[in-house]
Amino acid sequence: MTPTLTPEIAAPAATPAGQRALMHVTHRPDAVFTQGRGSWLWDSQGRRYLDLVQGWAVNTLGHASPVVTAALAGQAARLVQPGPGLYNDRALALADRLAQLSGLQRVYFTASGAEANEGAIKLARKFGQVHRGGAHEIVTFENAFHGRTLAAMSASGKPGFDRLFEPKVPGFPKARLNDLASVAARVHAGTVAVMLEPVQGEAGVIEATPEFLRGLRRMCSELGLLLIYDEVQTGVGRTGTLWGWQASGAAPDVMTLGKCLGGGVPIAALLARDEVACFTPGDQGGTYHGNALMCAVAHAVLDTVAEPAFLQRVQDRGAQLCHGLAQIAQAIGSPPPFGRGLLLALQLPRPLQAEQVAAALLERAAAGRDGAIVNAVRPERLRFVPALTIEEDEVDLLLAMLREALGLG
Ligand SMILES: *Cc1c(COP(=O)(O)O)cnc(C)c1O
């Protein structure tokens, strides 16, 4: 459980001026992180932290995974990017693998989840032009999060986003999650699609119920609407199944992936059923899209995660963490934990308590103990998105640290 540090490599060191030079777009703790291994991160003072954020749920196999390192090193020495106008063997292999595993026959690669969603929105609008007489509205949801490009922000229902960077991209009426009637009320002749996250991650880990997803599937099939799942956070094993929608059996027409797909490197994907994939040459592109280096890594990650034994381990660790969180929730008078697999959240009784607990876990490291990095996804809610490879004793350690931070002895 105690991994060893890798030897220092020859590279530029952090400078104090760097902190001023980086644009201040988020509040960051003062520690400067220099290396990681599995579920652990080290800062420049050699202090150690159990990492339950993992780069916003991207380090599928943990920090410095040998799987990712080998794929990166091997591919970097062979071919990085011949360009999106040429086929490369790694993109073809990954597209084929994703199509087989998802049942969605057509794939487009991007460098981020927001771009994949941007592509899904464009594809739906094109589908509306070609097949639905110009229908272009996409029903999305309150508290949804689809990324930070302007159209993805417009599709999002994140509180606070509504006032930023006006005017927004029009055409995204908002319905309420798990309320089929609220969706039906926003559908008309100009509607082409419904888009949602099977589990709303940024909203605080709110699950769409299986009945709701099945109801949406029926409604979309009856009305000829596209059902689009944003699986950027839920996809590739995070919820204990390969895709988050599998718990409901309600399959999508279009799905986006990101985060876990790359195991930490920037790659995301837009997948669609054959009949829906109506882009023609000139419609979509991007300089880094489908580059061989990222595709090689994603293929290695996907091969690892798609193993039934691996997914079983995710379910086992998820059940262990959920059980421990449920005991804590009961002790502090909170509702049971939210989410499933290794996408879980704990409600705390007092507003702002989540930020306080997250800060306390971080500060343990300054006192010479193991610290932890957890995400206060809302002022009163902690979110846990560990590496899918987190060990049993690491889950126990997190639970012990949480109990201590909450004064549960
Ligand atoms: C993180 C996330 C995005 C945005 O992905 P980026 O890679 O940050 O652009 C979109 N949708 C969901 C559900 C996400 O969790």
The ligand as an SDF file (V2000), in Angstrom:
LIG
                    3D

 15 15  0  0  0  0  0  0  0  0999 V2000
  -16.5220   16.6170  -17.1090 C   0  0  0  0  0  0  0  0  0  0  0  0
  -17.8070   16.5700  -17.8570 C   0  0  0  0  0  0  0  0  0  0  0  0
  -17.9620   17.2150  -19.1020 C   0  0  0  0  0  0  0  0  0  0  0  0
  -16.8860   18.0830  -19.7030 C   0  0  0  0  0  0  0  0  0  0  0  0
  -15.7490   17.3700  -20.0670 O   0  0  0  0  0  0  0  0  0  0  0  0
  -14.3820   18.1770  -20.3260 P   0  0  0  0  0  0  0  0  0  0  0  0
  -13.4180   17.1160  -20.7370 O   0  0  0  0  0  0  0  0  0  0  0  0
  -14.0320   18.8820  -19.0530 O   0  0  0  0  0  0  0  0  0  0  0  0
  -14.6580   19.1550  -21.4290 O   0  0  0  0  0  0  0  0  0  0  0  0
  -19.1540   17.0500  -19.7730 C   0  0  0  0  0  0  0  0  0  0  0  0
  -20.1450   16.3190  -19.2590 N   0  0  0  0  0  0  0  0  0  0  0  0
  -20.0420   15.6890  -18.0680 C   0  0  0  0  0  0  0  0  0  0  0  0
  -21.1730   14.8610  -17.5760 C   0  0  0  0  0  0  0  0  0  0  0  0
  -18.8690   15.8090  -17.3210 C   0  0  0  0  0  0  0  0  0  0  0  0
  -18.7740   15.2190  -16.1280 O   0  0  0  0  0  0  0  0  0  0  0  0
  1  2  1  0
  2  3  1  0
  2 14  2  0
  3  4  1  0
  3 10  2  0
  4  5  1  0
  5  6  1  0
  6  7  2  0
  6  8  1  0
  6  9  1  0
 10 11  1  0
 11 12  2  0
 12 13  1  0
 12 14  1  0
 14 15  1  0
M  END
$$$$
